[in-house]
Amino acid sequence: MANLNREIPLENLKTYIQTNDNYYSKKILENEIKGIHVVHKAITKNFEDTRKDGFKVIYLFIKGNGTVIANNKAFEIVPETILLPNKFQRISINVSKKDTLHFLKISSKLTKQDVLDLKEFPKEHTENVYYAKFTDCESYTEPIKSPNTVSRTILPNKYIPRIAMGTVQTKGPDRVGFHEHPMLEQLFLGLSKNNSVVYADKTQINFSEFSVLHIPLGSSHSVSVEKDEIMYYVWMDFFRDKKGEEWLKTHKTKKED
């Protein structure tokens, strides 16, 4: 029998670090999702980062400005930017003068099936650097969301096996309707000015900006926002197998409407 009173695991990100600290790193919601490792990093000086063999890496830049150098190309970093180095193991992250750059580094351990699936993906998806500002990404609609909601796909599937990401943005009063998806694990990242409430079965929790939470697997969950408040977050879907990605067909782009 399902436990309808499960807690909603949540961690608040430390968005202010001491001026004499050049580097801050903390694991977030450790061991919540098998094969997924999330680290919050904050840097005040230029930094080189790498990925381990057997992993794919996603960077979500949420606060501060800078530049990423990957494959000898420069990518402008502003708040709410996503970047995947893909086949490149090393990147340089340069911080704007007198600024602090905050980001999540999400590492996904590849299974044997993932390695096989990657061979079937478009080469430009797996070899080139993937980079996008959230606001430039394609919007979609979904039956569980109101017409006032702006949803965008910031990472389509077929870049990293069994992973997709997007944003949800609206002003209250509004709600994302209750729904269930037992075929995937899901994290939420609260973006700037987000002030909403997340419900999962019989549990609820306040969901603020710069926090990360884990939706209990298989729970009936929803998000609400009160009048004049902002709902703005990233959803991160980690599918248990590629068949589960059929769920994404509920997202309708303007071309499909």
C-alpha positions as CSV (number, residue, x, y, z in Angstrom):
1,M,0.0,0.0,0.0
2,A,1.3,3.4,-1.0
3,N,2.5,5.8,1.8
4,L,0.5,8.9,1.2
5,N,2.2,10.8,3.9
6,R,5.7,10.7,2.4
7,E,7.9,13.7,2.9
8,I,8.9,15.9,0.0
9,P,12.7,16.1,0.3
10,L,13.9,19.7,-0.2
11,E,17.2,21.6,0.1
12,N,17.7,25.4,-0.1
13,L,20.7,26.5,-2.0
14,K,23.3,28.8,-0.4
15,T,23.2,31.8,-2.7
16,Y,25.5,34.0,-0.8
17,I,29.1,33.0,0.0
18,Q,31.9,34.9,1.8
19,T,33.8,37.3,-0.5
20,N,37.1,35.5,0.3
21,D,35.7,32.1,-0.8
22,N,36.5,31.5,-4.4
23,Y,34.8,28.2,-4.7
24,Y,31.8,26.6,-3.0
25,S,30.5,23.1,-3.6
26,K,27.7,21.1,-2.0
27,K,26.0,17.8,-3.0
28,I,22.2,18.3,-3.2
29,L,19.6,15.6,-2.3
30,E,22.3,13.0,-2.3
31,N,21.2,9.5,-3.1
32,E,17.7,10.5,-3.9
33,I,17.7,9.2,-7.5
34,K,19.8,6.3,-8.6
35,G,22.5,7.3,-11.0
36,I,21.9,11.0,-10.7
37,H,24.3,13.3,-8.8
38,V,23.5,17.0,-8.3
39,V,26.0,19.5,-7.0
40,H,25.5,23.2,-6.3
41,K,28.6,25.1,-7.1
42,A,29.4,28.8,-6.7
43,I,32.6,30.5,-8.0
44,T,34.0,34.0,-7.8
45,K,37.1,33.3,-10.1
46,N,37.7,31.4,-13.3
47,F,37.4,27.6,-12.9
48,E,38.0,24.5,-15.0
49,D,35.5,21.6,-14.7
50,T,35.5,18.1,-16.0
51,R,33.2,15.1,-16.3
52,K,34.0,11.5,-15.4
53,D,34.0,8.8,-18.0
54,G,30.7,7.0,-18.2
55,F,28.7,10.1,-17.2
56,K,26.8,12.8,-19.1
57,V,26.7,16.3,-17.5
58,I,24.2,19.1,-17.5
59,Y,25.0,22.6,-16.2
60,L,22.1,24.9,-15.1
61,F,23.3,28.4,-14.5
62,I,20.9,30.2,-12.1
63,K,22.6,33.3,-10.7
64,G,25.5,35.5,-11.9
65,N,27.1,36.2,-15.2
66,G,30.1,34.8,-17.1
67,T,31.4,32.8,-20.0
68,V,31.9,29.2,-20.7
69,I,34.7,28.1,-23.1
70,A,34.0,24.7,-24.6
71,N,35.5,23.3,-27.8
72,N,37.4,26.6,-28.2
73,K,34.1,28.5,-28.4
74,A,32.7,31.1,-26.0
75,F,29.2,30.8,-24.7
76,E,27.6,33.8,-22.8
77,I,26.3,32.8,-19.4
78,V,23.4,34.8,-17.8
79,P,21.0,33.6,-15.2
80,E,18.8,30.8,-16.5
81,T,21.1,29.2,-19.1
82,I,21.7,25.5,-19.8
83,L,24.8,24.0,-21.2
84,L,25.8,20.4,-22.1
85,P,29.5,19.8,-23.0
86,N,28.5,16.5,-24.5
87,K,31.6,14.8,-25.8
88,F,34.0,17.4,-24.4
89,Q,35.3,16.4,-21.1
90,R,36.7,19.7,-20.0
91,I,35.3,23.2,-19.9
92,S,36.5,26.6,-18.6
93,I,34.0,28.6,-16.6
94,N,34.9,32.3,-16.5
95,V,33.1,34.7,-14.0
96,S,32.3,38.3,-14.7
97,K,34.3,40.8,-12.7
98,K,33.1,41.2,-9.1
99,D,30.4,38.6,-9.6
100,T,29.5,35.2,-8.2
101,L,28.3,32.5,-10.6
102,H,25.9,29.9,-9.2
103,F,25.0,26.7,-11.0
104,L,23.9,23.1,-10.6
105,K,26.1,20.4,-12.1
106,I,23.9,17.4,-12.8
107,S,25.8,14.2,-13.6
108,S,23.9,11.1,-15.1
109,K,25.6,7.7,-14.9
110,L,25.1,5.9,-18.2
111,T,23.8,2.4,-18.2
112,K,24.7,-0.2,-20.8
113,Q,21.4,0.5,-22.5
114,D,22.1,4.3,-22.5
115,V,25.4,3.7,-24.3
116,L,23.6,1.7,-27.0
117,D,20.8,4.3,-27.2
118,L,23.3,7.2,-27.6
119,K,24.5,5.6,-30.9
120,E,21.0,6.1,-32.3
121,F,20.7,9.7,-31.3
122,P,21.4,12.5,-33.9
123,K,25.2,13.1,-34.0
124,E,24.7,16.9,-33.5
125,H,22.9,16.1,-30.3
126,T,25.7,14.1,-28.8
127,E,28.8,15.7,-30.3
128,N,28.2,19.4,-30.3
129,V,27.9,21.6,-27.2
130,Y,24.2,22.2,-26.4
131,Y,23.6,25.7,-25.1
132,A,20.4,27.7,-24.6
133,K,19.0,30.5,-22.6
134,F,15.7,29.4,-21.0
135,T,13.7,32.2,-22.6
136,D,14.9,31.2,-26.1
137,C,13.6,27.7,-25.8
138,E,10.4,26.3,-27.5
139,S,7.2,26.7,-25.6
140,Y,4.5,24.0,-25.1
141,T,1.1,23.5,-23.6
142,E,-0.2,20.8,-21.4
143,P,-3.7,19.9,-20.2
144,I,-2.8,20.1,-16.5
145,K,-1.8,23.8,-16.9
146,S,-3.8,27.0,-17.3
147,P,-3.7,29.1,-20.5
148,N,-1.8,31.7,-18.4
149,T,1.1,29.4,-17.9
150,V,4.3,29.7,-20.0
151,S,6.1,26.3,-20.3
152,R,9.3,25.8,-22.2
153,T,11.4,22.7,-23.0
154,I,15.0,23.6,-22.1
155,L,16.4,20.1,-22.8
156,P,14.5,17.9,-25.2
157,N,14.9,14.1,-24.9
158,K,17.4,12.5,-27.4
159,Y,20.3,14.5,-26.0
160,I,21.0,12.4,-22.9
161,P,19.2,9.1,-22.6
162,R,16.1,9.1,-20.4
163,I,16.4,12.8,-19.4
164,A,14.3,15.9,-20.4
165,M,13.9,19.3,-18.7
166,G,11.7,22.3,-18.9
167,T,10.4,25.4,-17.1
168,V,7.0,26.4,-15.8
169,Q,6.1,30.1,-15.2
170,T,2.9,31.8,-14.2
171,K,1.5,34.5,-11.9
172,G,-1.0,33.6,-9.2
173,P,-3.6,32.7,-8.6
174,D,-2.9,29.6,-10.7
175,R,-2.1,25.9,-10.4
176,V,-0.5,23.0,-12.1
177,G,-3.2,20.2,-11.7
178,F,-2.7,17.0,-9.9
179,H,-1.1,14.2,-11.9
180,E,1.1,11.1,-11.5
181,H,4.0,9.7,-13.5
182,P,5.3,6.5,-12.0
183,M,7.6,6.0,-15.0
184,L,10.0,8.8,-14.0
185,E,11.8,10.5,-11.1
186,Q,11.5,14.2,-11.0
187,L,13.3,17.1,-9.4
188,F,12.2,20.7,-9.2
189,L,14.5,23.8,-9.1
190,G,12.9,27.0,-7.9
191,L,14.1,30.0,-10.1
192,S,14.2,33.7,-9.2
193,K,11.1,35.0,-7.4
194,N,9.4,31.6,-7.3
195,N,7.1,31.4,-4.3
196,S,4.7,28.5,-4.6
197,V,3.5,25.4,-2.8
198,V,4.1,21.8,-3.9
199,Y,1.7,19.0,-3.0
200,A,2.3,15.3,-3.1
201,D,-0.5,13.0,-2.0
202,K,-1.3,14.2,1.5
203,T,1.9,16.2,2.0
204,Q,2.7,19.8,1.1
205,I,5.7,22.1,1.3
206,N,6.6,25.7,0.6
207,F,8.7,26.0,-2.5
208,S,10.9,29.1,-2.7
209,E,13.4,30.5,-5.1
210,F,16.8,28.7,-5.3
211,S,15.6,25.5,-3.7
212,V,15.6,21.9,-5.1
213,L,13.0,19.3,-4.2
214,H,12.3,15.7,-5.2
215,I,8.7,14.6,-6.1
216,P,8.1,11.3,-4.4
217,L,8.0,8.6,-7.1
218,G,4.5,7.8,-8.2
219,S,2.8,10.4,-6.0
220,S,-0.2,12.5,-7.1
221,H,1.3,15.9,-7.1
222,S,0.5,19.5,-7.9
223,V,1.9,23.1,-7.6
224,S,-0.1,26.2,-6.7
225,V,0.6,29.9,-6.4
226,E,-1.3,32.5,-4.6
227,K,-2.6,35.9,-6.0
228,D,0.2,38.2,-7.2
229,E,2.9,35.6,-6.4
230,I,5.2,34.0,-9.0
231,M,5.5,30.3,-9.9
232,Y,8.7,29.7,-11.8
233,Y,10.7,26.5,-11.7
234,V,12.7,23.9,-13.7
235,W,11.3,20.4,-13.9
236,M,13.9,17.7,-14.5
237,D,12.5,14.3,-15.7
238,F,14.7,11.2,-15.2
239,F,12.9,8.3,-16.9
240,R,13.3,4.8,-15.6
241,D,13.5,3.5,-19.2
242,K,13.1,4.9,-22.7
243,K,9.5,3.6,-23.0
244,G,8.6,6.0,-20.2
245,E,9.4,9.0,-22.5
246,E,6.0,8.5,-24.1
247,W,4.9,10.8,-21.3
248,L,6.4,13.7,-23.1
249,K,3.7,13.4,-25.8
250,T,1.4,15.2,-23.4
251,H,3.5,18.3,-24.2
252,K,2.1,20.0,-27.3
253,T,4.1,22.6,-29.2
254,K,2.6,25.4,-31.2
255,K,3.3,23.4,-34.3
256,E,1.2,20.5,-32.9
257,D,-1.7,22.5,-31.6
